[in-house]
Amino acid sequence: MSEYYKKLDAVAHKRYLEKLQLLDLGIKDDPYSLALDAIFIDDITKWPKVEYGHIFCYFIERPGVYTKKQLLNWKSLQAYNYFFSGH
């Protein structure tokens, strides 16, 4: 269990565990508990292949704050309206 997880309140604990479960992970797989120097490989030739489809799935297909319908209807989003009105 990471220090990050220990600092969360009860509601955030539940949400954090739900996010881990979406990735088929448990609390023992908490990414904040990993030592970065122990797992990071500095040789780019040994990194896994990442293609456009992977990036699209990560940012668009995964559960997030906005639904697909909201993303396609981006002109109705509050941030766009603020930008368009000059705020």
SEZA-622198 format. One record per residue: residue in one letter; y, x, z of N, C-alpha, C, O in turn. Coordinates in steps of 0.1 Angstrom, whole numbers, plus 5000, padded with zeros to 4 digits. Layout:
AYXZYXZYXZYXZ ...
//
This chain:
M498850085000500050005000501250095000501450185008 S502250064991503350154989504450114999504450015006 E505450205001506550185010507450075004507949995011 Y507450064991508249954984507649814989508349724992 Y506349804988505649674991505849645006506049525010 K505849745015506049725029507449665032507649595042 K508449705024509849655026510049515022511149455025 L509149455014509349325009509149215019508349235029 D509849105018509648985027508348915022507748945012 A508048805029506748735026506748675013505748675006 V507848615008507948554995507848654984507148634974 A508548764986508448874976507048934976506548974965 H506348944987504948994988504148904978503348954970 K504248774980503448684972503748704957502748704949 R505048704953505348724939504848854934504448864922 Y504948964942504549094937503049094935502549154925 L502249034944500849024942500448944930499548974922 E501248834927500948754915501248834903500448814893 K502248914903502548994891501449104889501049124877 L500949154899499849254898498549184893497849234884 Q498349064897497148984893497248944878496248944871 L498448924873498648904859498149014850497749004839 L498149134856497749254849496349294853495849404850 D495649204860494249234865494249354875493349434874 L495249364883495449464893495449404907495749294909 G495149494917495149444931496149534938496849624932 I496349514951497249594959496849744959497749824961 K495549764957495149914957495649984944495750104944 D496049904934496549954922498049954921498649964910 D498749934932500149924933500750044926500550164931 P501550034915502050144908503050224916503250344914 Y503650164927504650244935503950334945504550414951 S502650314946501850404956501350534949500750614955 L501550544936501050654928501950774929503150754929 A501450894930502251014930502451044916501551084908 L503751044911504051064897503651204892503151214881 D503851304900503451434896501951454894501551544887 A501151364901499751374900499251314887498151344882 I499951214881499451134870500151164857499651124846 F501351214858502151224845501651344837501551454842 I501451324824501051424815502251454806502851374799 D502751584807503951624800503751654785504651684778 D502451654780502151684767502151544759501251464760 I503151524750503251404743502051374733501751254730 T501351474729500151454721499051384728498151334722 K499051394741498051324749498351184754497551124761 W499551144751500051014755499250904746498950934735 P499050784751498450684743499350634732500650644733 K498750594721499550544710500250414713499650324719 V501550404711502350284713502950244700503650314693 E502550114696503050064683504049944685504149904697 Y504649904675505649794676504949674683505649604691 G503749634679503049524685502949534700503049424707 H502649654705502549664719503949634726503949574736 I504949684720506349664726506749524725507249464735 F506449454714506749314713505949234723506549144730 C504649264725503849184735504449214749504449114757 Y504849334752505349364765506649294768506749234779 F507549294759508849234762508949084759509649014765 I508149034749508348894745507148804749507448694754 E505948854748504748764751504448754766503748654770 R504848844774504448844788505348734795506448704791 P504848694806505648594814506948664819506948774823 G508048584818509248644822510248534826509848424828 V511548574827512548484831512848374821513048264825 Y512748414808513048324798511748284790510948374788 T511648164786510548114778510748154763511948194759 K509748144755509948164741510948074735511848114726 K510947944739511847844734513247884737514147874729 Q513547934749514847974753515348104745516448104742 L514348194743514748314735515148274721516048334715 L514448184715514748144702516048064701516748054691 N516348004712517647924713518648004721519347954730 W518848134717519648224724521148194725521848234734 K521648114715523048074716523347984727524547974731 S522347914733522647834744522547904758522847844768 L522148024758522048104770523348134776524348154769 Q523448134789524748154796525348284793526548294791 A524548394792525148524789525848524775526848584774 Y525148464765525748454752527148384753528048424746 N527148274760528348194761529448264767530648254763 Y529148344778530148434784530748534774531948554773 F529848594767530248694757531148634746532148684743 F530648524741531348464730532748414734533648414726 S532848364747534148314751535048424756536248394760 G534648554756535448664759535448704773536448784777 H534548664781534448704795533948844796533848894808 
//
